[in-house]
Amino acid sequence: MTGLVRMNLDSPEETRPFEGGTGQLQLVNMKEGGVGRATFLPGWKWSEHVKPIAGTDSCQAAHLGYVISGHQAVRMDDGTELEFGPGDVVAIPPGHDGWTLGDEPCVVIDFAGMGDYAKGK
């Protein structure tokens, strides 16, 4: 059995900026995996601002997240699209692009898929 653990995203173990100053990922690494708070600024798009870091054609991370603020859209490689906003819980499988909608930053807490997100090779 493991002991109690508390980590705080306001004091992340790692911060990974997105290309072009379009946001960042703040990450804490729990034994169960990385938990991240991603801030996607207006104008952010995965295929423009994370693809150069990831080196893949589309995002290959699976995400399980809770949206705190802002809005985002996701398009799967098969063309399926979904928009989400504050209060939504989203599950996004690998193979997608995403972008911020509107003039407000989109802030998402992601409980899966952030360990290697925007890490680079």
VOVOZA-917091 format. One record per atom (N, C-alpha, C): atom name; residue in one letter; residue number from 1; x, y, z. Coordinates in Angstrom, 2 decimals. Atoms other than C-alpha are relative to their C-alpha. Layout:
# residues N
ATOM atom res n x y z
ATOM CA A NUM X Y Z
...
//
This chain:
# residues 121
ATOM atom res n x y z
ATOM N M 1 0.84 -1.19 0.00
ATOM CA M 1 0.00 0.00 0.00
ATOM C M 1 0.88 1.25 0.00
ATOM N T 2 -0.75 -1.25 0.10
ATOM CA T 2 1.24 3.49 -0.86
ATOM C T 2 -0.53 1.00 1.03
ATOM N G 3 0.41 -1.05 -0.90
ATOM CA G 3 1.18 6.45 1.45
ATOM C G 3 -0.74 1.10 -0.73
ATOM N L 4 0.69 -1.15 0.57
ATOM CA L 4 -0.76 9.62 0.90
ATOM C L 4 1.00 0.87 -0.76
ATOM N V 5 -0.85 -0.88 0.80
ATOM CA V 5 0.63 11.93 -1.76
ATOM C V 5 -0.82 1.23 -0.37
ATOM N R 6 0.62 -1.24 0.46
ATOM CA R 6 -0.19 15.56 -2.50
ATOM C R 6 1.01 0.74 -0.86
ATOM N M 7 -0.81 -0.83 0.89
ATOM CA M 7 1.19 17.51 -5.43
ATOM C M 7 -0.91 1.14 -0.45
ATOM N N 8 0.79 -1.16 0.34
ATOM CA N 8 0.10 20.92 -6.68
ATOM C N 8 0.43 0.53 -1.37
ATOM N L 9 -0.30 -0.50 1.34
ATOM CA L 9 -0.14 22.14 -10.27
ATOM C L 9 0.45 1.46 0.01
ATOM N D 10 -0.55 -1.35 -0.11
ATOM CA D 10 0.69 25.65 -9.03
ATOM C D 10 1.50 -0.04 0.28
ATOM N S 11 -1.44 0.23 -0.18
ATOM CA S 11 4.14 24.20 -8.21
ATOM C S 11 0.36 -1.25 -0.81
ATOM N P 12 -0.21 1.19 0.82
ATOM CA P 12 4.61 21.83 -11.16
ATOM C P 12 1.45 -0.48 0.04
ATOM N E 13 -1.35 0.55 0.11
ATOM CA E 13 7.58 19.51 -11.46
ATOM C E 13 0.64 0.39 -1.32
ATOM N E 14 -0.50 -0.33 1.34
ATOM CA E 14 7.86 20.48 -15.10
ATOM C E 14 -1.00 0.89 -0.70
ATOM N T 15 0.83 -0.84 0.85
ATOM CA T 15 6.53 23.18 -17.41
ATOM C T 15 0.53 -0.12 -1.42
ATOM N R 16 -0.38 0.16 1.41
ATOM CA R 16 6.54 22.57 -21.17
ATOM C R 16 -0.75 1.04 -0.83
ATOM N P 17 0.65 -1.02 0.84
ATOM CA P 17 5.85 25.59 -23.40
ATOM C P 17 -0.34 -0.56 -1.38
ATOM N F 18 0.38 0.33 1.36
ATOM CA F 18 4.06 25.23 -26.73
ATOM C F 18 0.70 0.99 -0.94
ATOM N E 19 -0.65 -0.84 1.01
ATOM CA E 19 5.59 26.64 -29.94
ATOM C E 19 -0.74 1.34 -0.12
ATOM N G 20 0.59 -1.30 0.28
ATOM CA G 20 5.00 30.32 -30.59
ATOM C G 20 -0.62 0.69 1.20
ATOM N G 21 0.56 -0.64 -1.19
ATOM CA G 21 4.12 31.19 -26.99
ATOM C G 21 -1.50 -0.13 0.10
ATOM N T 22 1.46 0.18 0.05
ATOM CA T 22 0.60 29.77 -27.46
ATOM C T 22 -0.55 -0.78 1.19
ATOM N G 23 0.48 0.70 -1.18
ATOM CA G 23 0.36 28.14 -24.05
ATOM C G 23 1.08 -0.88 0.59
ATOM N Q 24 -0.96 0.85 -0.69
ATOM CA Q 24 1.97 25.58 -21.81
ATOM C Q 24 -0.71 -1.14 0.70
ATOM N L 25 0.44 1.12 -0.81
ATOM CA L 25 1.63 22.33 -19.95
ATOM C L 25 0.76 0.06 1.31
ATOM N Q 26 -0.60 0.11 -1.33
ATOM CA Q 26 2.27 22.24 -16.20
ATOM C Q 26 -0.27 -1.42 0.46
ATOM N L 27 0.10 1.44 -0.23
ATOM CA L 27 2.93 18.67 -15.06
ATOM C L 27 0.49 -0.39 1.38
ATOM N V 28 -0.47 0.72 -1.19
ATOM CA V 28 3.13 16.68 -11.84
ATOM C V 28 -0.03 -1.48 -0.34
ATOM N N 29 -0.13 1.42 0.32
ATOM CA N 29 4.23 13.07 -12.04
ATOM C N 29 -0.36 -0.84 1.21
ATOM N M 30 0.45 0.89 -1.04
ATOM CA M 30 2.22 10.79 -9.81
ATOM C M 30 0.46 -1.41 -0.34
ATOM N K 31 -0.36 1.40 0.25
ATOM CA K 31 3.07 7.10 -9.43
ATOM C K 31 -0.92 -0.59 -1.07
ATOM N E 32 1.00 0.51 0.94
ATOM CA E 32 -0.10 6.42 -11.44
ATOM C E 32 0.12 0.62 -1.39
ATOM N G 33 -0.19 -0.66 1.29
ATOM CA G 33 1.03 8.72 -14.26
ATOM C G 33 -0.02 1.51 0.15
ATOM N G 34 -0.04 -1.46 0.00
ATOM CA G 34 1.39 12.37 -15.20
ATOM C G 34 -1.38 0.61 -0.01
ATOM N V 35 1.22 -0.80 -0.01
ATOM CA V 35 -1.38 14.84 -14.42
ATOM C V 35 0.42 1.40 -0.41
ATOM N G 36 -0.41 -1.29 0.51
ATOM CA G 36 -1.24 18.07 -16.33
ATOM C G 36 -1.12 1.02 -0.03
ATOM N R 37 0.90 -1.12 0.25
ATOM CA R 37 -2.85 21.47 -16.49
ATOM C R 37 0.53 0.67 -1.25
ATOM N A 38 -0.39 -0.58 1.28
ATOM CA A 38 -2.72 22.62 -20.08
ATOM C A 38 -0.77 1.30 -0.20
ATOM N T 39 0.60 -1.29 0.34
ATOM CA T 39 -3.36 26.25 -20.98
ATOM C T 39 0.25 0.23 -1.48
ATOM N F 40 -0.06 -0.20 1.44
ATOM CA F 40 -4.15 26.70 -24.66
ATOM C F 40 -0.51 1.41 -0.29
ATOM N L 41 0.39 -1.38 0.24
ATOM CA L 41 -4.16 30.38 -25.61
ATOM C L 41 -0.78 0.13 -1.32
ATOM N P 42 0.69 -0.22 1.28
ATOM CA P 42 -6.37 31.84 -28.38
ATOM C P 42 1.00 -0.09 -1.15
ATOM N G 43 -0.86 0.20 1.15
ATOM CA G 43 -4.89 30.85 -31.73
ATOM C G 43 0.79 -1.30 0.04
ATOM N W 44 -0.74 1.26 -0.10
ATOM CA W 44 -3.37 27.60 -30.42
ATOM C W 44 -0.64 -1.07 -0.87
ATOM N K 45 0.44 1.15 0.78
ATOM CA K 45 -3.62 24.59 -32.74
ATOM C K 45 1.08 -1.07 0.11
ATOM N W 46 -0.97 1.08 -0.19
ATOM CA W 46 -1.98 21.22 -32.09
ATOM C W 46 0.91 -0.16 -1.21
ATOM N S 47 -0.78 0.26 1.21
ATOM CA S 47 -0.88 20.76 -35.72
ATOM C S 47 1.02 1.11 -0.31
ATOM N E 48 -0.95 -1.09 0.21
ATOM CA E 48 0.94 24.13 -35.63
ATOM C E 48 0.96 0.18 1.18
ATOM N H 49 -0.76 -0.39 -1.18
ATOM CA H 49 2.18 24.44 -32.05
ATOM C H 49 0.52 -1.15 0.86
ATOM N V 50 -0.54 1.16 -0.72
ATOM CA V 50 2.78 20.91 -30.73
ATOM C V 50 0.57 -1.04 -0.97
ATOM N K 51 -0.50 0.95 1.00
ATOM CA K 51 3.28 18.83 -33.89
ATOM C K 51 1.51 0.11 -0.22
ATOM N P 52 -1.45 -0.09 0.18
ATOM CA P 52 6.80 20.25 -34.38
ATOM C P 52 0.78 -0.58 1.18
ATOM N I 53 -0.64 0.55 -1.19
ATOM CA I 53 7.63 19.13 -30.83
ATOM C I 53 -0.18 -1.52 0.01
ATOM N A 54 0.32 1.43 -0.08
ATOM CA A 54 5.91 15.72 -31.05
ATOM C A 54 0.60 -0.80 -1.15
ATOM N G 55 -0.54 0.69 1.15
ATOM CA G 55 7.08 14.83 -34.54
ATOM C G 55 -0.91 -1.08 -0.57
ATOM N T 56 0.97 0.94 0.56
ATOM CA T 56 3.91 12.90 -35.40
ATOM C T 56 -1.01 0.77 -0.84
ATOM N D 57 0.97 -0.67 0.88
ATOM CA D 57 1.21 13.63 -38.01
ATOM C D 57 -1.21 0.52 0.75
ATOM N S 58 1.10 -0.44 -0.84
ATOM CA S 58 -1.50 13.90 -35.34
ATOM C S 58 0.35 -0.34 1.44
ATOM N C 59 -0.28 0.26 -1.41
ATOM CA C 59 -1.62 13.82 -31.54
ATOM C C 59 -0.26 -1.48 0.29
ATOM N Q 60 0.11 1.42 -0.28
ATOM CA Q 60 -1.00 10.24 -30.45
ATOM C Q 60 -0.22 -0.29 1.49
ATOM N A 61 0.31 0.18 -1.42
ATOM CA A 61 -1.83 10.80 -26.77
ATOM C A 61 -1.50 -0.20 0.17
ATOM N A 62 1.40 0.14 -0.42
ATOM CA A 62 -5.10 9.57 -25.27
ATOM C A 62 -0.19 0.94 1.19
ATOM N H 63 0.24 -0.97 -1.07
ATOM CA H 63 -6.61 12.24 -23.02
ATOM C H 63 -1.28 -0.31 0.75
ATOM N L 64 1.18 0.04 -0.85
ATOM CA L 64 -9.04 12.13 -20.12
ATOM C L 64 0.05 1.26 0.82
ATOM N G 65 -0.16 -1.31 -0.59
ATOM CA G 65 -9.66 15.68 -19.08
ATOM C G 65 -1.27 0.64 0.48
ATOM N Y 66 1.08 -0.84 -0.50
ATOM CA Y 66 -11.83 18.19 -17.27
ATOM C Y 66 0.32 1.43 -0.41
ATOM N V 67 -0.20 -1.35 0.52
ATOM CA V 67 -12.28 21.61 -18.88
ATOM C V 67 -0.40 1.02 1.06
ATOM N I 68 0.25 -1.04 -1.01
ATOM CA I 68 -11.96 24.50 -16.43
ATOM C I 68 -0.57 1.25 -0.64
ATOM N S 69 0.46 -1.23 0.65
ATOM CA S 69 -12.40 27.39 -18.84
ATOM C S 69 0.33 -0.06 -1.49
ATOM N G 70 -0.24 -0.09 1.44
ATOM CA G 70 -12.49 28.30 -22.51
ATOM C G 70 -0.65 -1.13 -0.78
ATOM N H 71 0.60 0.99 0.91
ATOM CA H 71 -13.49 26.19 -25.50
ATOM C H 71 1.06 -0.52 -0.96
ATOM N Q 72 -0.92 0.63 0.93
ATOM CA Q 72 -11.71 23.81 -27.79
ATOM C Q 72 -0.79 -0.91 -0.93
ATOM N A 73 0.55 0.97 0.94
ATOM CA A 73 -12.48 21.67 -30.82
ATOM C A 73 1.07 -1.04 -0.28
ATOM N V 74 -0.90 1.10 0.34
ATOM CA V 74 -10.98 18.31 -31.71
ATOM C V 74 -0.53 -0.67 -1.25
ATOM N R 75 0.36 0.76 1.20
ATOM CA R 75 -10.96 16.55 -35.07
ATOM C R 75 0.85 -1.26 -0.02
ATOM N M 76 -0.68 1.28 0.07
ATOM CA M 76 -10.11 12.86 -35.17
ATOM C M 76 0.54 -0.20 -1.42
ATOM N D 77 -0.57 0.29 1.32
ATOM CA D 77 -8.04 11.48 -38.05
ATOM C D 77 -1.07 -0.48 -0.99
ATOM N D 78 1.08 0.46 0.89
ATOM CA D 78 -11.29 9.94 -39.41
ATOM C D 78 -1.00 1.11 -0.34
ATOM N G 79 0.87 -1.13 0.32
ATOM CA G 79 -12.92 13.42 -39.59
ATOM C G 79 -1.05 0.32 1.05
ATOM N T 80 0.96 -0.25 -1.07
ATOM CA T 80 -15.14 13.12 -36.49
ATOM C T 80 0.45 1.21 0.82
ATOM N E 81 -0.34 -1.21 -0.76
ATOM CA E 81 -15.30 16.43 -34.59
ATOM C E 81 -0.84 0.11 1.26
ATOM N L 82 0.67 -0.24 -1.27
ATOM CA L 82 -16.24 17.46 -31.06
ATOM C L 82 0.46 1.35 0.53
ATOM N E 83 -0.33 -1.25 -0.68
ATOM CA E 83 -16.39 20.86 -29.33
ATOM C E 83 -0.33 -0.18 1.47
ATOM N F 84 0.27 0.11 -1.42
ATOM CA F 84 -16.18 21.21 -25.56
ATOM C F 84 0.39 1.28 0.72
ATOM N G 85 -0.24 -1.21 -0.77
ATOM CA G 85 -16.10 23.86 -22.86
ATOM C G 85 -0.09 -0.25 1.49
ATOM N P 86 -0.06 0.08 -1.45
ATOM CA P 86 -16.24 24.61 -19.13
ATOM C P 86 -0.97 -1.03 0.59
ATOM N G 87 0.81 1.01 -0.67
ATOM CA G 87 -17.49 21.75 -16.96
ATOM C G 87 -0.05 -1.33 -0.72
ATOM N D 88 0.03 1.25 0.76
ATOM CA D 88 -17.11 19.12 -19.68
ATOM C D 88 1.14 -0.92 0.43
ATOM N V 89 -1.00 1.05 -0.16
ATOM CA V 89 -15.28 15.87 -19.05
ATOM C V 89 0.13 -0.65 -1.36
ATOM N V 90 -0.19 0.50 1.36
ATOM CA V 90 -13.73 14.62 -22.28
ATOM C V 90 0.99 -1.17 -0.01
ATOM N A 91 -0.92 1.10 0.29
ATOM CA A 91 -12.13 11.38 -23.43
ATOM C A 91 0.31 0.10 -1.48
ATOM N I 92 -0.44 -0.18 1.38
ATOM CA I 92 -10.10 11.78 -26.61
ATOM C I 92 1.03 -1.08 -0.31
ATOM N P 93 -0.98 1.04 0.34
ATOM CA P 93 -8.41 8.76 -28.19
ATOM C P 93 1.14 0.55 -0.86
ATOM N P 94 -1.11 -0.42 0.85
ATOM CA P 94 -5.08 8.97 -30.04
ATOM C P 94 -0.45 0.21 -1.44
ATOM N G 95 0.28 -0.26 1.41
ATOM CA G 95 -5.09 10.31 -33.61
ATOM C G 95 -0.93 1.17 -0.19
ATOM N H 96 0.86 -1.17 0.10
ATOM CA H 96 -6.46 13.85 -33.48
ATOM C H 96 0.82 1.28 -0.11
ATOM N D 97 -0.50 -1.36 -0.02
ATOM CA D 97 -5.83 17.55 -33.99
ATOM C D 97 -0.95 0.77 0.92
ATOM N G 98 0.86 -0.81 -0.86
ATOM CA G 98 -7.20 20.22 -31.66
ATOM C G 98 0.37 1.45 -0.10
ATOM N W 99 -0.28 -1.43 0.05
ATOM CA W 99 -7.51 23.99 -31.49
ATOM C W 99 -0.93 0.74 0.95
ATOM N T 100 0.77 -0.85 -0.89
ATOM CA T 100 -8.73 26.74 -29.20
ATOM C T 100 -1.03 0.77 -0.80
ATOM N L 101 1.09 -0.77 0.60
ATOM CA L 101 -12.04 28.37 -30.06
ATOM C L 101 -0.18 1.30 0.79
ATOM N G 102 0.31 -1.26 -0.66
ATOM CA G 102 -12.75 32.01 -29.30
ATOM C G 102 1.20 0.76 0.52
ATOM N D 103 -1.00 -0.95 -0.48
ATOM CA D 103 -10.84 34.72 -27.46
ATOM C D 103 0.49 -0.30 1.41
ATOM N E 104 -0.35 0.33 -1.38
ATOM CA E 104 -10.46 33.01 -24.07
ATOM C E 104 0.93 -1.22 0.01
ATOM N P 105 -0.83 1.20 -0.12
ATOM CA P 105 -7.68 30.59 -23.07
ATOM C P 105 -0.86 -1.20 0.42
ATOM N C 106 0.66 1.24 -0.40
ATOM CA C 106 -8.84 26.99 -22.77
ATOM C C 106 0.94 -0.69 0.98
ATOM N V 107 -0.80 0.64 -1.04
ATOM CA V 107 -7.59 25.41 -19.54
ATOM C V 107 -0.62 -1.36 0.31
ATOM N V 108 0.46 1.37 -0.17
ATOM CA V 108 -7.85 21.63 -19.16
ATOM C V 108 0.91 -0.72 0.99
ATOM N I 109 -0.74 0.93 -0.86
ATOM CA I 109 -6.80 19.28 -16.36
ATOM C I 109 -0.10 -1.36 -0.66
ATOM N D 110 -0.04 1.28 0.72
ATOM CA D 110 -5.72 16.03 -18.03
ATOM C D 110 0.61 -1.05 0.92
ATOM N F 111 -0.41 1.07 -0.91
ATOM CA F 111 -5.46 12.84 -15.98
ATOM C F 111 0.68 -1.16 -0.72
ATOM N A 112 -0.64 1.07 0.78
ATOM CA A 112 -4.03 10.70 -18.79
ATOM C A 112 0.62 0.64 -1.25
ATOM N G 113 -0.55 -0.43 1.28
ATOM CA G 113 -1.79 11.22 -21.80
ATOM C G 113 0.94 1.19 0.05
ATOM N M 114 -0.84 -1.20 -0.05
ATOM CA M 114 0.32 14.09 -20.51
ATOM C M 114 1.46 -0.29 0.35
ATOM N G 115 -1.38 0.33 -0.37
ATOM CA G 115 3.47 12.25 -19.41
ATOM C G 115 1.02 0.35 -1.06
ATOM N D 116 -0.91 -0.29 1.11
ATOM CA D 116 5.07 12.65 -22.85
ATOM C D 116 -0.49 1.13 -0.89
ATOM N Y 117 0.61 -1.04 0.84
ATOM CA Y 117 2.85 15.45 -24.23
ATOM C Y 117 0.93 1.21 -0.11
ATOM N A 118 -0.84 -1.19 0.28
ATOM CA A 118 4.85 18.29 -25.84
ATOM C A 118 1.40 -0.13 0.58
ATOM N K 119 -1.31 0.25 -0.60
ATOM CA K 119 8.02 16.68 -24.51
ATOM C K 119 1.12 0.07 -1.02
ATOM N G 120 -1.03 0.02 1.03
ATOM CA G 120 9.86 16.37 -27.78
ATOM C G 120 0.77 -1.30 0.04
ATOM N K 121 -0.76 1.26 0.13
ATOM CA K 121 12.26 13.68 -28.83
ATOM C K 121 1.33 0.10 0.68
//
